[in-house]
Amino acid sequence: MPRPLGELEDAVMTRVWQWNRPVTVREVLEDLQQERSIAYTTVMTVMDNLHQKGWVRREAEGRAYRYTAVSTRAAYSAALMNEAWSTSDNPAAALVAFFGMMSAEQRDALRDAFRIVGYDDGSPAEPAPEPPAGPPAESAESAAPPPAATPSEAPPAEGDSAGRGAEPGR
C-alpha cells in the first residue's frame, strides 16, 4: 500500500497529474519556481525517487527524461483511504467517524459515487452470490457494520468489529 507522499513529492505529482502528459524536470522546476526557490537537482532527485517508488514511469528523450504518472490522483487518494481504513481495529467506527467529518459537498460526492458503482441506497445492485458449501466465509455483508442490536440479540464482543466471538479451543 502507498505511503503518503512528502510535501515536495506531492507538489511534483500534482503537476504531473494536472498536466496529464509526459513532463520534464525542467517544466516541473519552472512551475515550482513560481511558488518557491528550488534547484534543478532537487526536482531531478525527487522525480527520480518517484520513479524508483513506482509513481511515475520515464522515457529517455535526448539527454533528459520525460515522466508520466503511473496512476491517477483519485487512485492514490483511494489507496490512502483504503490503507487507513483497513488498519483500523474497528472499521465500522472508523467509517462512522469519517462520515461525521464530511462536508455537505463530500456527502454529495459519496452519494454520486454510490450511484456510479451501482448502489442507490447502500444496497448491492445485484444480490450477493450464494456462499459455497463448507465453513462460513466472511462475506461483504458480514464486513459491513452490524445492524443495531435488538433486545433478543447480544452486541458484538468488545473490540470485535465484525461481531465474531472467539471460537472455543482456538
N, CA, C and O of each residue as an XYZ file, in Angstrom:
680
protein
N       0.837     -1.188      0.000
C       0.000      0.000      0.000
C       0.877      1.245      0.000
O       1.994      1.224      0.518
N       0.381      2.308     -0.570
C       1.216      3.501     -0.679
C       1.360      4.240      0.643
O       0.438      4.290      1.456
N       2.530      4.806      0.829
C       2.719      5.731      1.932
C       2.369      7.109      1.403
O       2.487      7.361      0.204
N       1.946      7.992      2.272
C       1.640      9.351      1.798
C       2.887      9.984      1.178
O       4.011      9.770      1.634
N       2.658     10.754      0.144
C       3.755     11.474     -0.491
C       4.233     12.580      0.429
O       3.443     13.161      1.173
N       5.526     12.871      0.380
C       6.058     14.010      1.108
C       5.593     15.305      0.451
O       5.007     15.285     -0.631
N       5.856     16.423      1.108
C       5.372     17.716      0.604
C       5.876     18.014     -0.814
O       5.088     18.389     -1.682
N       7.160     17.851     -1.050
C       7.708     18.151     -2.374
C       7.290     17.092     -3.393
O       7.016     17.420     -4.548
N       7.241     15.832     -2.977
C       6.750     14.783     -3.876
C       5.325     15.088     -4.309
O       4.978     14.936     -5.480
N       4.503     15.519     -3.360
C       3.118     15.848     -3.685
C       3.049     17.037     -4.649
O       2.240     17.036     -5.578
N       3.891     18.045     -4.432
C       3.894     19.213     -5.323
C       4.270     18.796     -6.743
O       3.687     19.283     -7.712
N       5.240     17.898     -6.866
C       5.654     17.420     -8.188
C       4.541     16.573     -8.812
O       4.166     16.783     -9.965
N       4.014     15.611     -8.036
C       2.972     14.735     -8.578
C       1.715     15.510     -8.933
O       1.029     15.160     -9.893
N       1.398     16.556     -8.178
C       0.230     17.375     -8.503
C       0.352     17.914     -9.922
O      -0.617     17.896    -10.681
N       1.524     18.388    -10.277
C       1.737     18.906    -11.633
C       1.657     17.799    -12.671
O       1.043     17.976    -13.723
N       2.269     16.670    -12.387
C       2.240     15.549    -13.335
C       0.796     15.108    -13.557
O       0.385     14.856    -14.690
N       0.021     15.014    -12.461
C      -1.384     14.612    -12.596
C      -2.207     15.683    -13.316
O      -3.013     15.353    -14.186
N      -2.020     16.937    -12.974
C      -2.812     18.004    -13.597
C      -2.500     18.138    -15.086
O      -3.407     18.297    -15.902
N      -1.245     18.075    -15.429
C      -0.870     18.259    -16.832
C      -1.241     17.041    -17.664
O      -1.498     17.170    -18.861
N      -1.274     15.857    -17.052
C      -1.730     14.640    -17.720
C      -1.037     14.393    -19.058
O      -1.671     14.050    -20.056
N       0.273     14.576    -19.048
C       1.090     14.322    -20.235
C       2.521     14.095    -19.766
O       2.844     14.410    -18.620
N       3.382     13.560    -20.619
C       4.786     13.408    -20.221
C       5.417     14.779    -19.941
O       5.253     15.718    -20.720
N       6.142     14.882    -18.814
C       6.757     16.152    -18.414
C       8.243     15.963    -18.174
O       8.715     14.859    -17.901
N       8.965     17.061    -18.281
C      10.401     17.040    -18.000
C      10.661     17.666    -16.634
O       9.814     18.361    -16.072
N      11.849     17.399    -16.122
C      12.264     18.021    -14.866
C      12.233     19.537    -15.029
O      11.780     20.247    -14.131
N      12.705     20.033    -16.150
C      12.758     21.486    -16.391
C      11.362     22.107    -16.315
O      11.200     23.167    -15.710
N      10.355     21.474    -16.912
C       8.984     22.010    -16.861
C       8.468     22.080    -15.424
O       7.884     23.082    -15.011
N       8.690     21.012    -14.677
C       8.230     20.985    -13.292
C       8.987     22.039    -12.481
O       8.388     22.758    -11.681
N      10.297     22.129    -12.688
C      11.116     23.121    -11.998
C      10.595     24.531    -12.236
O      10.410     25.294    -11.288
N      10.360     24.878    -13.487
C       9.915     26.239    -13.811
C       8.572     26.559    -13.159
O       8.343     27.689    -12.727
N       7.693     25.577    -13.088
C       6.404     25.817    -12.456
C       6.551     25.933    -10.933
O       5.931     26.795    -10.310
N       7.367     25.070    -10.347
C       7.593     25.136     -8.902
C       8.262     26.443     -8.499
O       7.986     26.972     -7.421
N       9.134     26.970     -9.349
C       9.855     28.207     -9.026
C       8.930     29.419     -8.950
O       9.331     30.464     -8.439
N       7.716     29.299     -9.443
C       6.748     30.385     -9.288
C       6.280     30.488     -7.835
O       5.784     31.534     -7.415
N       6.436     29.405     -7.067
C       6.000     29.370     -5.672
C       7.147     29.395     -4.675
O       6.981     29.885     -3.559
N       8.305     28.876     -5.057
C       9.417     28.723     -4.118
C      10.743     28.706     -4.858
O      10.800     28.464     -6.063
N      11.793     28.965     -4.120
C      13.139     28.862     -4.671
C      13.564     27.404     -4.550
O      13.568     26.846     -3.453
N      13.918     26.792     -5.664
C      14.257     25.373     -5.663
C      15.255     25.099     -6.782
O      15.186     25.719     -7.843
N      16.174     24.181     -6.549
C      17.223     23.857     -7.516
C      16.773     22.764     -8.479
O      15.952     21.911     -8.141
N      17.324     22.811     -9.668
C      17.060     21.794    -10.684
C      17.371     20.409    -10.127
O      16.581     19.479    -10.288
N      18.533     20.273     -9.468
C      18.943     18.953     -8.966
C      17.981     18.424     -7.903
O      17.811     17.211     -7.782
N      17.359     19.299     -7.145
C      16.378     18.865     -6.139
C      15.167     18.250     -6.828
O      14.708     17.173     -6.447
N      14.653     18.935     -7.839
C      13.487     18.421     -8.573
C      13.861     17.127     -9.285
O      13.074     16.180     -9.306
N      15.061     17.079     -9.871
C      15.514     15.870    -10.563
C      15.579     14.692     -9.579
O      15.160     13.583     -9.913
N      16.098     14.928     -8.377
C      16.177     13.874     -7.367
C      14.792     13.401     -6.953
O      14.551     12.200     -6.837
N      13.878     14.345     -6.729
C      12.511     13.979     -6.336
C      11.847     13.151     -7.437
O      11.197     12.146     -7.150
N      12.007     13.562     -8.678
C      11.371     12.820     -9.778
C      12.010     11.445     -9.943
O      11.323     10.479    -10.272
N      13.321     11.350     -9.717
C      13.971     10.037     -9.757
C      13.451      9.162     -8.625
O      13.198      7.975     -8.831
N      13.289      9.732     -7.432
C      12.731      8.977     -6.301
C      11.322      8.502     -6.613
O      10.971      7.359     -6.322
N      10.510      9.377     -7.208
C       9.142      8.983     -7.577
C       9.166      7.847     -8.598
O       8.311      6.962     -8.569
N      10.133      7.873     -9.485
C      10.288      6.779    -10.450
C      10.673      5.490     -9.726
O      10.109      4.431    -10.001
N      11.623      5.577     -8.809
C      12.065      4.397     -8.061
C      10.927      3.815     -7.215
O      10.854      2.602     -7.021
N      10.052      4.671     -6.717
C       8.917      4.225     -5.895
C       7.745      3.729     -6.731
O       6.780      3.193     -6.188
N       7.821      3.903     -8.055
C       6.762      3.407     -8.930
C       5.624      4.374     -9.184
O       4.591      3.971     -9.719
N       5.779      5.654     -8.812
C       4.719      6.635     -9.037
C       4.707      7.163    -10.459
O       3.654      7.524    -10.984
N       5.885      7.209    -11.089
C       5.987      7.687    -12.468
C       6.836      6.710    -13.267
O       7.681      6.002    -12.720
N       6.592      6.689    -14.569
C       7.487      5.965    -15.481
C       8.217      7.022    -16.273
O       7.747      8.154    -16.386
N       9.344      6.670    -16.812
C      10.101      7.667    -17.574
C      10.648      7.057    -18.847
O      10.955      5.867    -18.923
N      10.758      7.924    -19.847
C      11.329      7.540    -21.131
C      12.397      8.559    -21.481
O      12.204      9.766    -21.329
N      13.520      8.056    -21.950
C      14.625      8.938    -22.326
C      14.254      9.719    -23.576
O      13.669      9.184    -24.518
N      14.609     10.996    -23.558
C      14.430     11.862    -24.724
C      15.681     12.731    -24.805
O      15.801     13.736    -24.104
N      16.605     12.330    -25.666
C      17.899     13.014    -25.711
C      18.635     12.750    -24.412
O      18.781     11.603    -23.990
N      19.100     13.827    -23.777
C      19.823     13.682    -22.514
C      18.905     13.807    -21.299
O      19.380     13.771    -20.164
N      17.626     13.950    -21.517
C      16.670     14.119    -20.418
C      15.659     12.977    -20.419
O      15.655     12.129    -21.311
N      14.812     12.975    -19.411
C      13.707     12.025    -19.330
C      12.394     12.786    -19.386
O      12.300     13.947    -18.987
N      11.381     12.088    -19.898
C      10.002     12.570    -19.793
C       9.300     11.615    -18.845
O       9.366     10.396    -19.002
N       8.625     12.192    -17.856
C       7.969     11.427    -16.803
C       6.454     11.455    -16.997
O       5.874     12.481    -17.355
N       5.825     10.294    -16.749
C       4.375     10.157    -16.864
C       3.856      9.456    -15.613
O       4.477      8.509    -15.129
N       2.735      9.910    -15.094
C       2.141      9.283    -13.915
C       1.721      7.852    -14.226
O       1.215      7.561    -15.310
N       1.936      6.974    -13.272
C       1.546      5.577    -13.418
C       0.052      5.405    -13.112
O      -0.615      4.575    -13.730
N      -0.469      6.185    -12.163
C      -1.890      6.128    -11.835
C      -2.404      7.543    -11.601
O      -1.649      8.509    -11.717
N      -3.661      7.663    -11.278
C      -4.295      8.973    -11.119
C      -4.254      9.442     -9.668
O      -4.000      8.652     -8.759
N      -4.502     10.710     -9.463
C      -4.616     11.269     -8.106
C      -5.764     10.573     -7.376
O      -5.655     10.283     -6.184
N      -6.862     10.303     -8.084
C      -8.003      9.635     -7.460
C      -7.617      8.240     -6.962
O      -8.007      7.846     -5.863
N      -6.855      7.495     -7.762
C      -6.426      6.160     -7.346
C      -5.495      6.239     -6.139
O      -5.571      5.405     -5.238
N      -4.617      7.238     -6.122
C      -3.724      7.452     -4.984
C      -4.537      7.755     -3.724
O      -4.298      7.164     -2.671
N      -5.489      8.667     -3.833
C      -6.323      9.027     -2.679
C      -7.115      7.822     -2.184
O      -7.220      7.594     -0.979
N      -7.667      7.058     -3.112
C      -8.442      5.874     -2.732
C      -7.566      4.856     -2.010
O      -8.001      4.250     -1.031
N      -6.345      4.665     -2.479
C      -5.437      3.718     -1.832
C      -5.085      4.179     -0.423
O      -4.999      3.360      0.492
N      -4.882      5.487     -0.237
C      -4.606      6.008      1.108
C      -5.796      5.797      2.033
O      -5.628      5.387      3.182
N      -7.007      6.077      1.532
C      -8.202      5.878      2.350
C      -8.369      4.403      2.707
O      -8.688      4.067      3.848
N      -8.155      3.535      1.739
C      -8.285      2.103      1.987
C      -7.259      1.633      3.009
O      -7.582      0.840      3.893
N      -6.034      2.112      2.895
C      -4.985      1.738      3.842
C      -5.359      2.188      5.250
O      -5.252      1.414      6.201
N      -5.793      3.425      5.383
C      -6.169      3.942      6.702
C      -7.334      3.145      7.273
O      -7.329      2.804      8.456
N      -8.316      2.848      6.459
C      -9.491      2.120      6.926
C      -9.140      0.690      7.307
O      -9.607      0.183      8.326
N      -8.321      0.039      6.492
C      -8.012     -1.372      6.743
C      -7.130     -1.580      7.967
O      -7.067     -2.694      8.488
N      -6.450     -0.544      8.437
C      -5.617     -0.698      9.629
C      -6.386     -0.419     10.918
O      -5.836     -0.562     12.009
N      -7.641     -0.026     10.803
C      -8.452      0.259     11.985
C      -8.827     -1.037     12.680
O      -9.098     -2.045     12.027
N      -8.840     -1.009     14.013
C      -9.303     -2.190     14.740
C     -10.826     -2.251     14.780
O     -11.401     -3.253     15.205
N     -11.480     -1.174     14.335
C     -12.936     -1.149     14.264
C     -13.338     -0.374     12.995
O     -13.662      0.811     13.071
N     -13.316     -1.041     11.837
C     -13.599     -0.348     10.576
C     -14.950      0.362     10.542
O     -15.060      1.442      9.962
N     -15.976     -0.225     11.153
C     -17.294      0.420     11.140
C     -17.236      1.752     11.887
O     -17.770      2.754     11.413
N     -16.596      1.765     13.040
C     -16.473      3.007     13.810
C     -15.630      4.030     13.057
O     -15.918      5.227     13.093
N     -14.588      3.557     12.374
C     -13.745      4.470     11.592
C     -14.564      5.127     10.481
O     -14.425      6.325     10.231
N     -15.411      4.351      9.821
C     -16.253      4.922      8.768
C     -17.253      5.918      9.339
O     -17.473      6.980      8.758
N     -17.854      5.581     10.467
C     -18.817      6.491     11.094
C     -18.126      7.813     11.426
O     -18.674      8.883     11.161
N     -16.931      7.743     12.002
C     -16.189      8.959     12.337
C     -15.820      9.732     11.077
O     -15.908     10.959     11.051
N     -15.405      9.014     10.029
C     -15.035      9.656      8.765
C     -16.242     10.357      8.146
O     -16.143     11.506      7.715
N     -17.374      9.672      8.103
C     -18.582     10.281      7.540
C     -18.990     11.507      8.342
O     -19.478     12.485      7.777
N     -18.794     11.459      9.657
C     -19.123     12.597     10.506
C     -18.265     13.826     10.221
O     -18.677     14.948     10.512
N     -17.082     13.625      9.657
C     -16.183     14.730      9.316
C     -16.478     15.335      7.945
O     -15.958     16.400      7.613
N     -17.305     14.666      7.150
C     -17.532     15.094      5.772
C     -18.370     16.367      5.693
O     -19.291     16.590      6.479
N     -18.012     17.186      4.716
C     -18.811     18.374      4.419
C     -20.023     17.946      3.591
O     -20.106     16.803      3.142
N     -20.944     18.860      3.396
C     -22.118     18.567      2.572
C     -21.696     18.190      1.149
O     -22.281     17.297      0.537
N     -20.681     18.875      0.633
C     -20.204     18.582     -0.731
C     -19.597     17.183     -0.799
O     -19.783     16.471     -1.786
N     -18.877     16.790      0.242
C     -18.286     15.455      0.263
C     -19.358     14.386      0.374
O     -19.245     13.331     -0.250
N     -20.399     14.643      1.163
C     -21.510     13.678      1.251
C     -22.209     13.544     -0.100
O     -22.589     12.441     -0.493
N     -22.382     14.661     -0.814
C     -22.967     14.600     -2.155
C     -22.081     13.771     -3.088
O     -22.583     12.971     -3.877
N     -20.772     13.962     -2.993
C     -19.838     13.187     -3.824
C     -19.927     11.702     -3.483
O     -19.842     10.856     -4.373
N     -20.098     11.381     -2.198
C     -20.246      9.989     -1.786
C     -21.518      9.385     -2.372
O     -21.499      8.260     -2.870
N     -22.624     10.131     -2.314
C     -23.875      9.641     -2.911
C     -23.699      9.414     -4.419
O     -24.156      8.407     -4.958
N     -23.035     10.355     -5.089
C     -22.776     10.200     -6.523
C     -21.937      8.952     -6.787
O     -22.209      8.207     -7.729
N     -20.923      8.725     -5.960
C     -20.066      7.552     -6.134
C     -20.863      6.271     -5.957
O     -20.672      5.319     -6.714
N     -21.761      6.229     -4.962
C     -22.610      5.050     -4.782
C     -23.458      4.800     -6.021
O     -23.609      3.656     -6.451
N     -24.015      5.864     -6.598
C     -24.823      5.695     -7.816
C     -23.975      5.174     -8.967
O     -24.420      4.312     -9.724
N     -22.759      5.689     -9.105
C     -21.881      5.279    -10.211
C     -21.526      3.796    -10.124
O     -21.500      3.102    -11.140
N     -21.253      3.311     -8.912
C     -20.870      1.906     -8.775
C     -22.061      0.970     -8.628
O     -21.880     -0.235     -8.448
N     -23.282      1.509     -8.704
C     -24.459      0.650     -8.712
C     -25.123      0.488     -7.374
O     -25.911     -0.441     -7.196
N     -24.836      1.362     -6.416
C     -25.505      1.349     -5.124
C     -26.384      2.584     -5.084
O     -25.892      3.702     -5.236
N     -27.677      2.394     -4.883
C     -28.566      3.551     -4.791
C     -28.758      3.984     -3.348
O     -28.747      5.173     -3.033
N     -28.936      2.998     -2.479
C     -29.178      3.307     -1.070
C     -28.186      2.580     -0.175
O     -28.437      2.383      1.014
N     -27.051      2.182     -0.757
C     -26.065      1.439      0.009
C     -26.244     -0.059     -0.125
O     -25.443     -0.829      0.405
N     -27.300     -0.489     -0.837
C     -27.522     -1.918     -1.042
C     -26.887     -2.330     -2.354
O     -26.854     -1.543     -3.299
N     -26.374     -3.568     -2.427
C     -25.785     -4.010     -3.696
C     -26.809     -3.962     -4.820
O     -27.993     -4.223     -4.606
N     -26.346     -3.627     -6.018
C     -27.225     -3.559     -7.176
C     -27.757     -4.940     -7.534
O     -28.880     -5.071     -8.020
N     -26.944     -5.977     -7.291
C     -27.356     -7.352     -7.566
C     -27.269     -8.136     -6.269
O     -26.470     -7.799     -5.396
N     -28.085     -9.185     -6.129
C     -27.964     -9.993     -4.925
C     -26.591    -10.651     -4.859
O     -26.012    -11.001     -5.887
N     -26.082    -10.815     -3.657
C     -24.782    -11.448     -3.470
C     -24.901    -12.917     -3.854
O     -25.950    -13.522     -3.634
N     -23.849    -13.506     -4.423
C     -23.910    -14.927     -4.774
C     -23.986    -15.780     -3.518
O     -23.527    -15.378     -2.449
N     -24.577    -16.975     -3.664
C     -24.683    -17.902     -2.541
C     -23.290    -18.352     -2.152
O     -22.466    -18.634     -3.022
N     -23.010    -18.424     -0.839
C     -21.688    -18.898     -0.428
C     -21.541    -20.379     -0.725
O     -22.534    -21.106     -0.708
N     -20.329    -20.846     -0.997
C     -20.126    -22.269     -1.260
C     -20.351    -23.075      0.012
O     -20.274    -22.543      1.119
N     -20.631    -24.371     -0.159
C     -20.824    -25.250      0.988
C     -19.511    -25.350      1.749
O     -18.433    -25.205      1.172
N     -19.612    -25.594      3.027
C     -18.397    -25.713      3.835
C     -18.419    -24.673      4.930
O     -19.468    -24.108      5.241
N     -17.253    -24.416      5.521
C     -17.223    -23.448      6.619
C     -17.632    -22.074      6.139
O     -17.335    -21.701      5.004
N     -18.314    -21.311      6.987
C     -18.760    -19.993      6.559
C     -17.568    -19.099      6.246
O     -16.588    -19.047      6.988
N     -17.685    -18.399      5.122
C     -16.645    -17.445      4.718
C     -17.147    -16.052      5.030
O     -18.354    -15.811      5.042
N     -16.226    -15.129      5.284
C     -16.649    -13.749      5.534
C     -17.122    -13.157      4.222
O     -16.410    -13.196      3.219
N     -18.319    -12.613      4.232
C     -18.883    -12.016      3.031
C     -18.829    -10.511      3.148
O     -18.514     -9.972      4.209
N     -19.135     -9.833      2.059
C     -19.196     -8.370      2.081
C     -20.240     -7.916      3.077
O     -20.090     -6.870      3.709
N     -21.312     -8.707      3.222
C     -22.369     -8.330      4.148
C     -21.878     -8.399      5.584
O     -22.208     -7.531      6.392
N     -21.077     -9.444      5.921
C     -20.593     -9.551      7.293
C     -19.517     -8.529      7.584
O     -19.247     -8.248      8.752
N     -18.889     -7.962      6.561
C     -17.871     -6.942      6.775
C     -18.499     -5.582      7.029
O     -17.834     -4.677      7.533
N     -19.776     -5.427      6.686
C     -20.469     -4.158      6.908
C     -20.794     -4.034      8.384
O     -20.839     -5.038      9.095
N     -21.023     -2.815      8.855
C     -21.377     -2.668     10.265
C     -22.655     -3.427     10.571
O     -23.597     -3.396      9.779
N     -22.703     -4.115     11.721
C     -23.909     -4.875     12.039
C     -25.054     -3.932     12.346
O     -24.829     -2.815     12.813
N     -26.301     -4.372     12.087
C     -27.438     -3.524     12.423
C     -27.505     -3.362     13.931
O     -26.897     -4.135     14.671
N     -28.240     -2.363     14.385
C     -28.382     -2.132     15.821
C     -28.970     -3.377     16.464
O     -29.879     -3.998     15.914
N     -28.452     -3.738     17.625
C     -28.908     -4.942     18.311
C     -30.331     -4.748     18.818
O     -30.675     -3.699     19.364
N     -31.142     -5.765     18.629
C     -32.489     -5.750     19.186
C     -32.403     -6.394     20.561
O     -31.380     -7.000     20.879
N     -33.439     -6.286     21.393
C     -33.355     -6.871     22.732
C     -32.997     -8.351     22.722
O     -32.397     -8.831     23.683
N     -33.344     -9.093     21.666
C     -33.056    -10.517     21.632
C     -31.650    -10.818     21.123
O     -31.228    -11.974     21.150
N     -30.905     -9.794     20.655
C     -29.562    -10.015     20.137
C     -28.529     -9.458     21.096
O     -28.732     -8.406     21.702
N     -27.431    -10.162     21.230
C     -26.330     -9.656     22.053
C     -25.452     -8.775     21.187
O     -25.283     -9.059     20.001
N     -24.890     -7.716     21.745
C     -23.988     -6.871     20.957
C     -22.695     -7.614     20.669
O     -22.396     -8.607     21.332
N     -21.914     -7.146     19.680
C     -20.642     -7.805     19.373
C     -19.712     -7.761     20.576
O     -19.829     -6.890     21.439
N     -18.795     -8.707     20.620
C     -17.812     -8.747     21.697
C     -16.973     -7.487     21.677
O     -16.721     -6.923     20.613
N     -16.535     -7.037     22.853
C     -15.704     -5.826     22.972
C     -14.505     -5.934     22.049
O     -13.804     -6.945     22.067
N     -14.252     -4.900     21.233
C     -13.087     -4.859     20.350
C     -13.220     -5.721     19.122
O     -12.254     -5.850     18.370
N     -14.384     -6.325     18.879
C     -14.567     -7.199     17.724
C     -15.506     -6.516     16.750
O     -16.722     -6.554     16.933
N     -14.959     -5.889     15.713
C     -15.751     -5.049     14.812
C     -16.729     -5.836     13.954
O     -17.722     -5.278     13.488
N     -16.470     -7.116     13.737
C     -17.369     -7.884     12.878
C     -18.383     -8.678     13.695
O     -19.225     -9.376     13.129
N     -18.307     -8.579     15.015
C     -19.294     -9.269     15.830
C     -19.013    -10.755     16.002
O     -19.907    -11.504     16.396
N     -17.802    -11.196     15.718
C     -17.456    -12.614     15.881
C     -16.787    -12.796     17.230
O     -15.874    -12.043     17.568
N     -17.205    -13.743     17.980
C     -16.535    -14.076     19.237
C     -15.438    -15.089     18.959
O     -15.346    -15.622     17.853
N     -14.628    -15.350     19.931
C     -13.572    -16.348     19.780
C     -14.213    -17.731     19.790
O     -15.132    -17.991     20.566
N     -13.733    -18.599     18.939
C     -14.241    -19.964     18.913
C     -13.602    -20.738     20.042
O     -12.423    -20.540     20.331
N     -14.364    -21.633     20.700
C     -13.765    -22.427     21.769
C     -12.623    -23.259     21.217
O     -12.705    -23.791     20.110
N     -11.563    -23.368     21.993
C     -10.427    -24.203     21.576
C      -9.493    -23.515     20.619
O      -8.556    -24.154     20.138
N      -9.691    -22.248     20.311
C      -8.807    -21.557     19.360
C      -8.105    -20.439     20.032
O      -7.317    -19.736     19.400
